[in-house]
Amino acid sequence: MIIRSDKIYFEDGIRDGYLVIENGRISEFRESPESIADSIDYSGYRVIPGLIDTHIHGTHGYGLMAAAESDPKAAVRGFLKGCAATGLTGVFPTPMPAMCAHIAKVAAEQPNGARILGIHSEGPYLNRVGENGVKTETPVVDMDLIKQICRDCAGYLKLMAIAPEVEGSQQAIDYLRERGVVMSFAHSNCNYEEAMLAFENGLSVSTHTANVMSGIHHRNMGGLGACLLNPNVYNEVICDGMHIAPVMLELMFRLKPADHWFMISDASEAAGAPQGQYRFMDFKVIVDDQGFCKTDTGRLMGSTKSVLHGISVLANQLRMPLEQILPMASLNAAKFYGFGDRKGSIALGKDADLVVIDEAYQAVATYMEGRKVFDVHKDKDFFNQDFVEKYRVA
């Protein structure tokens, strides 16, 4: 297969020419059309690396937060197809523990859609006290549950988020790190000093940096200050323009090297849902005319925007060059989690994970390892209508 574009975003620059794809990998780049027949022409569109989202709970009406679906494996497959529609070629599904075994089984099948590169367990040991409007009892770590999650993930567990102040957290951190699991600072009320100590004791990533953590004050730098000032910490970030003010994003990016940022969506199953009122996960939520999801009290309810949307926010509102943004949406995570030799950028020898985007930063086509897994002209409407029928109230 040969793909033609006048704007191919290689790891080392933008090129005009032809990508030759063989056996799912990029085998050659040619500037000249000589001897190239039947190429797929995307002239006028940009071809960028397949995007990687390491923190995503659902999309297009397919959720991973419960195993109550009549066919949970079908829900995972629908989720992966929805991911591909937003330019994702690699994901860490981020489920509740009950879904881990189903996700691991689907991952082994390698179905059509985005590739499962790992599983991210956000919790269950989080400290949500202090989050806007949410008061829940702080849990105590149960090592039996930690071990069960590991077993259910069947080798796919790559990342677990934890609040380090939770009783028993250090035992869990040590146990999981011994098994190659990256540990992340999340949903925490730790102050600056406590957070810095947690990073010394094994945490190396900050979960959705700035969200659900103690913020920066001029007399107390908070958990956020520790996440930004510790040079050994890598940072997830939601760039939808709602979870973090764009000017705050600009400040954060100035404080931390570009290769330390992982753009994530934190998307829920409501991503892509029609405007309206819904009741799910024990909340009444409103999807507004811009697609954002909030509770009826005005609290943000996860995210409904894709990483690709976040790219548009950084490009249009912060005026960041696309070639500066793309590593944050693909290559940085690929390198950090150990598959940067084959994924995360367009380069000879790497997997042909590609996204074709238009000027509005919408996916036109998505290729995963050389296979087209999304085509905007053919895959018109695959939002899960069962979600609308089950949860929409107005």
C-alpha positions as CSV (number, residue, x, y, z in Angstrom):
1,M,0.0,0.0,0.0
2,I,1.2,3.5,-0.8
3,I,-0.1,6.7,0.8
4,R,0.4,10.1,-0.9
5,S,0.3,13.5,0.9
6,D,1.9,16.9,0.6
7,K,2.1,17.1,4.4
8,I,3.4,14.0,6.1
9,Y,4.6,14.6,9.6
10,F,7.7,12.5,10.0
11,E,9.5,12.4,13.3
12,D,12.2,14.6,11.9
13,G,10.1,17.0,9.8
14,I,7.3,17.6,7.3
15,R,7.6,15.9,3.9
16,D,5.8,15.9,0.6
17,G,5.7,12.5,-1.0
18,Y,4.7,8.9,-0.8
19,L,4.7,6.4,2.1
20,V,5.2,2.8,1.2
21,I,3.7,0.4,3.6
22,E,4.5,-3.3,3.7
23,N,3.5,-5.9,6.3
24,G,2.0,-3.3,8.5
25,R,5.1,-1.2,8.7
26,I,6.5,1.9,6.9
27,S,9.1,0.5,4.6
28,E,10.0,3.4,2.4
29,F,9.5,7.1,1.6
30,R,9.7,8.4,-1.9
31,E,9.6,11.9,-3.2
32,S,8.9,11.0,-6.8
33,P,5.8,9.4,-8.2
34,E,7.8,7.3,-10.6
35,S,6.9,3.6,-10.6
36,I,4.2,4.2,-8.0
37,A,0.8,3.1,-9.0
38,D,-2.6,3.2,-7.4
39,S,-1.5,5.2,-4.4
40,I,-4.1,6.5,-2.0
41,D,-4.0,10.3,-2.4
42,Y,-4.5,12.4,0.6
43,S,-3.1,15.6,-0.9
44,G,-4.5,18.6,0.9
45,Y,-4.8,16.7,4.1
46,R,-2.2,16.2,6.8
47,V,-0.9,12.7,7.7
48,I,0.2,12.5,11.3
49,P,1.2,9.7,13.6
50,G,-1.5,7.5,15.1
51,L,-2.5,9.1,18.5
52,I,-2.0,7.3,21.8
53,D,-4.4,7.9,24.8
54,T,-3.2,6.3,28.0
55,H,-6.3,7.5,30.1
56,I,-9.7,6.9,28.6
57,H,-12.8,5.4,30.2
58,G,-15.1,5.2,27.2
59,T,-16.3,6.8,24.0
60,H,-19.2,6.8,21.6
61,G,-21.6,5.3,24.1
62,Y,-19.3,2.5,25.1
63,G,-18.1,2.5,28.7
64,L,-15.6,0.6,30.7
65,M,-16.7,1.6,34.1
66,A,-19.0,-1.4,34.8
67,A,-19.4,-5.0,33.7
68,A,-23.2,-4.7,33.8
69,E,-23.4,-4.8,30.0
70,S,-25.1,-7.9,28.6
71,D,-21.9,-8.4,26.5
72,P,-19.0,-6.6,28.0
73,K,-16.5,-7.8,25.3
74,A,-18.8,-6.3,22.6
75,A,-18.7,-3.0,24.6
76,V,-14.9,-3.1,24.5
77,R,-14.9,-3.8,20.8
78,G,-17.3,-0.9,20.2
79,F,-15.1,1.3,22.3
80,L,-12.0,0.5,20.2
81,K,-13.8,1.3,17.0
82,G,-14.9,4.6,18.5
83,C,-11.4,5.4,19.5
84,A,-10.2,4.9,15.9
85,A,-12.8,7.5,14.8
86,T,-10.9,10.1,16.8
87,G,-7.5,9.2,15.4
88,L,-6.4,6.9,18.2
89,T,-4.4,3.9,17.1
90,G,-3.2,2.9,20.6
91,V,-5.0,3.1,24.0
92,F,-4.8,2.2,27.6
93,P,-8.4,1.4,28.4
94,T,-9.1,2.8,31.9
95,P,-11.8,0.6,33.5
96,M,-13.3,-0.3,36.9
97,P,-11.7,-3.5,38.2
98,A,-14.7,-5.7,37.1
99,M,-13.9,-5.0,33.4
100,C,-10.2,-5.8,33.5
101,A,-10.5,-9.4,32.6
102,H,-12.9,-8.7,29.7
103,I,-10.5,-6.0,28.3
104,A,-7.5,-8.4,28.5
105,K,-9.4,-11.1,26.6
106,V,-10.3,-8.6,23.8
107,A,-6.8,-7.3,23.7
108,A,-5.5,-10.8,23.0
109,E,-8.0,-11.0,20.0
110,Q,-6.6,-7.8,18.4
111,P,-10.0,-6.7,17.0
112,N,-10.7,-4.0,14.5
113,G,-10.1,-0.5,15.8
114,A,-7.4,1.0,18.1
115,R,-4.8,-1.4,19.5
116,I,-4.9,-2.1,23.3
117,L,-1.3,-1.3,24.4
118,G,-1.9,-1.7,28.1
119,I,-4.5,-1.3,30.8
120,H,-4.7,1.7,33.1
121,S,-6.3,1.2,36.5
122,E,-7.3,4.6,37.9
123,G,-7.7,3.6,41.5
124,P,-9.5,2.0,43.2
125,Y,-7.5,3.7,46.0
126,L,-8.1,7.4,45.5
127,N,-8.8,10.1,48.0
128,R,-11.6,12.1,46.5
129,V,-12.3,14.2,49.6
130,G,-12.1,17.9,48.6
131,E,-13.0,17.3,45.0
132,N,-15.6,19.8,44.0
133,G,-18.9,18.6,45.5
134,V,-17.8,15.0,46.1
135,K,-17.3,13.6,49.6
136,T,-16.5,10.0,50.0
137,E,-14.7,8.0,52.7
138,T,-11.0,7.5,52.1
139,P,-10.4,3.8,51.3
140,V,-7.8,1.5,52.8
141,V,-5.7,-0.6,50.4
142,D,-6.7,-4.2,50.1
143,M,-3.8,-6.1,48.7
144,D,-6.0,-9.1,47.8
145,L,-7.8,-6.7,45.4
146,I,-4.6,-5.4,44.0
147,K,-3.4,-8.9,43.3
148,Q,-6.8,-9.8,41.7
149,I,-6.5,-6.7,39.4
150,C,-3.0,-7.9,38.3
151,R,-4.3,-11.4,37.6
152,D,-7.4,-10.1,35.7
153,C,-5.2,-7.8,33.5
154,A,-3.2,-10.9,32.4
155,G,0.0,-9.0,31.8
156,Y,-1.6,-5.9,30.3
157,L,-1.6,-3.7,33.4
158,K,0.8,-0.9,32.6
159,L,-0.3,1.9,34.9
160,M,-2.1,2.3,38.2
161,A,-3.1,5.6,39.7
162,I,-3.2,6.0,43.5
163,A,-3.5,8.6,46.2
164,P,-0.3,8.2,48.3
165,E,-2.0,9.3,51.5
166,V,-4.3,6.3,51.4
167,E,-3.5,3.8,54.2
168,G,-1.5,0.9,52.8
169,S,-0.6,2.7,49.6
170,Q,3.2,2.1,49.9
171,Q,2.8,-1.6,50.0
172,A,0.7,-1.5,46.9
173,I,3.2,0.8,45.1
174,D,6.1,-1.5,46.0
175,Y,4.2,-4.6,44.9
176,L,3.2,-3.2,41.6
177,R,6.5,-1.6,40.7
178,E,8.2,-5.0,41.2
179,R,5.9,-6.3,38.5
180,G,6.7,-3.5,36.0
181,V,3.6,-1.4,36.6
182,V,4.1,2.4,36.5
183,M,2.5,4.2,39.5
184,S,0.8,7.5,39.2
185,F,-0.1,10.3,41.6
186,A,-3.9,10.8,41.5
187,H,-6.9,12.3,43.2
188,S,-4.9,13.4,46.2
189,N,-5.0,16.1,48.9
190,C,-1.2,15.9,49.5
191,N,0.6,19.1,50.0
192,Y,3.8,19.9,48.2
193,E,6.1,18.2,50.6
194,E,4.0,15.1,50.8
195,A,3.7,14.8,47.1
196,M,7.5,15.2,46.7
197,L,8.0,12.4,49.2
198,A,5.5,10.2,47.2
199,F,7.6,10.7,44.0
200,E,10.7,9.7,45.9
201,N,8.9,6.6,47.1
202,G,7.9,5.3,43.7
203,L,5.3,7.4,41.9
204,S,6.6,8.7,38.5
205,V,3.5,10.0,36.6
206,S,0.9,12.6,37.6
207,T,-2.7,11.7,36.6
208,H,-4.6,14.5,34.7
209,T,-2.2,17.1,36.1
210,A,-3.9,20.0,37.8
211,N,-7.2,18.2,38.1
212,V,-8.3,16.7,41.4
213,M,-5.2,17.6,43.3
214,S,-4.3,20.5,45.7
215,G,-3.5,23.5,43.6
216,I,-0.8,26.2,43.6
217,H,-1.0,29.0,46.2
218,H,1.8,31.6,46.6
219,R,2.4,30.3,50.2
220,N,1.8,26.6,49.4
221,M,2.8,25.0,46.1
222,G,0.4,22.1,46.6
223,G,0.5,18.7,44.9
224,L,0.3,20.5,41.5
225,G,3.5,22.4,42.3
226,A,5.3,19.2,43.0
227,C,4.1,17.6,39.8
228,L,5.4,20.5,37.8
229,L,8.7,21.1,39.6
230,N,9.9,17.5,40.1
231,P,12.0,16.8,37.0
232,N,11.6,13.1,37.3
233,V,7.8,13.2,37.0
234,Y,5.9,12.7,33.7
235,N,2.6,14.5,33.3
236,E,-0.8,13.5,31.9
237,V,-2.7,16.5,30.8
238,I,-6.3,17.1,29.5
239,C,-6.1,19.8,26.8
240,D,-9.9,20.2,26.0
241,G,-9.8,23.9,27.0
242,M,-12.3,23.3,29.8
243,H,-10.5,21.2,32.4
244,I,-7.6,23.6,32.4
245,A,-7.6,27.2,31.2
246,P,-5.5,27.5,28.0
247,V,-3.3,30.2,29.6
248,M,-2.7,27.8,32.5
249,L,-1.7,25.1,30.0
250,E,0.8,27.6,28.5
251,L,2.3,28.2,32.0
252,M,2.5,24.5,32.7
253,F,4.2,23.8,29.4
254,R,6.8,26.5,30.1
255,L,7.7,24.8,33.5
256,K,8.2,21.2,32.2
257,P,10.1,19.9,29.2
258,A,8.0,19.0,26.2
259,D,9.0,15.4,26.3
260,H,7.4,15.0,29.8
261,W,3.8,15.6,28.7
262,F,1.2,13.0,27.7
263,M,-2.0,14.4,26.2
264,I,-5.0,12.3,27.4
265,S,-8.7,12.6,26.9
266,D,-10.0,11.1,30.2
267,A,-13.1,10.6,28.0
268,S,-16.2,8.9,29.3
269,E,-18.8,6.9,27.4
270,A,-20.7,10.2,26.9
271,A,-18.0,11.3,24.4
272,G,-19.8,12.0,21.2
273,A,-23.3,11.8,22.7
274,P,-26.1,14.0,21.4
275,Q,-26.9,17.2,23.3
276,G,-29.3,16.5,26.2
277,Q,-29.7,15.3,29.8
278,Y,-28.6,11.9,30.9
279,R,-28.4,9.9,34.1
280,F,-25.6,7.4,34.5
281,M,-22.9,6.5,37.0
282,D,-25.3,7.8,39.7
283,F,-25.2,11.3,38.3
284,K,-27.5,13.5,36.3
285,V,-25.4,15.0,33.6
286,I,-25.9,17.5,30.8
287,V,-24.1,17.3,27.5
288,D,-24.2,20.8,26.2
289,D,-24.2,22.2,22.6
290,Q,-20.4,22.1,22.5
291,G,-20.3,18.4,23.6
292,F,-19.0,19.1,27.2
293,C,-20.4,17.0,30.0
294,K,-21.3,18.4,33.4
295,T,-23.5,17.4,36.4
296,D,-26.6,19.4,37.1
297,T,-24.6,21.3,39.8
298,G,-22.0,22.5,37.2
299,R,-19.2,20.1,38.1
300,L,-17.2,18.6,35.2
301,M,-18.1,15.0,34.7
302,G,-15.0,13.5,33.1
303,S,-14.3,14.6,29.6
304,T,-16.1,14.1,26.3
305,K,-13.4,15.5,24.1
306,S,-10.7,13.5,22.3
307,V,-7.0,13.9,22.2
308,L,-7.4,15.1,18.6
309,H,-9.7,17.9,19.9
310,G,-7.0,18.8,22.4
311,I,-4.5,19.1,19.6
312,S,-6.8,21.7,18.0
313,V,-7.0,23.6,21.2
314,L,-3.2,23.9,21.5
315,A,-2.9,24.7,17.8
316,N,-5.7,27.3,17.6
317,Q,-5.7,28.9,21.1
318,L,-2.0,28.6,22.1
319,R,-0.7,28.9,18.5
320,M,1.6,25.9,19.1
321,P,3.1,24.4,15.9
322,L,1.6,21.0,15.1
323,E,5.0,19.3,15.0
324,Q,5.6,20.5,18.6
325,I,2.2,19.2,19.8
326,L,2.3,15.7,18.1
327,P,4.9,14.1,20.4
328,M,2.8,14.9,23.4
329,A,-0.1,13.0,21.8
330,S,1.9,10.0,20.7
331,L,5.7,9.6,20.9
332,N,6.2,10.7,24.5
333,A,3.9,8.0,25.9
334,A,5.2,5.4,23.4
335,K,8.8,6.0,24.6
336,F,7.9,6.1,28.3
337,Y,5.9,2.9,28.3
338,G,8.3,0.9,26.2
339,F,7.0,0.7,22.7
340,G,8.6,3.8,21.1
341,D,10.8,1.7,18.9
342,R,7.7,0.7,16.9
343,K,4.9,3.2,17.6
344,G,4.4,6.9,18.3
345,S,5.9,8.6,15.2
346,I,6.2,8.3,11.4
347,A,9.6,6.8,10.7
348,L,11.0,4.0,8.5
349,G,10.6,0.6,10.1
350,K,7.9,1.7,12.5
351,D,4.3,0.4,12.5
352,A,2.1,2.2,10.0
353,D,-0.1,3.8,12.6
354,L,-1.4,6.9,10.8
355,V,-4.2,9.5,11.0
356,V,-5.3,11.6,8.1
357,I,-6.8,14.9,9.4
358,D,-8.5,17.9,7.8
359,E,-8.0,21.6,8.5
360,A,-10.6,21.4,11.3
361,Y,-8.6,18.7,13.1
362,Q,-11.1,15.9,12.4
363,A,-10.1,12.4,11.5
364,V,-10.6,11.6,7.8
365,A,-9.0,8.1,8.0
366,T,-7.2,6.1,10.6
367,Y,-4.7,3.3,9.8
368,M,-3.5,0.9,12.5
369,E,-0.5,-1.2,11.4
370,G,-1.3,-0.5,7.8
371,R,-5.0,-1.5,8.1
372,K,-7.7,1.2,7.6
373,V,-9.8,1.0,10.8
374,F,-11.7,4.2,10.2
375,D,-13.0,6.0,7.1
376,V,-15.1,9.1,7.6
377,H,-16.9,8.5,4.3
378,K,-17.9,5.0,5.2
379,D,-18.2,4.9,9.0
380,K,-20.9,7.5,9.4
381,D,-22.8,6.9,12.6
382,F,-21.7,4.2,15.0
383,F,-22.5,5.9,18.3
384,N,-24.1,3.3,20.6
385,Q,-27.8,4.1,20.5
386,D,-28.4,1.8,23.5
387,F,-26.6,4.4,25.6
388,V,-29.0,7.1,24.4
389,E,-32.1,4.9,25.0
390,K,-30.9,3.7,28.4
391,Y,-29.6,6.9,29.9
392,R,-31.2,9.9,28.2
393,V,-33.8,11.6,30.3
394,A,-34.4,14.9,28.4
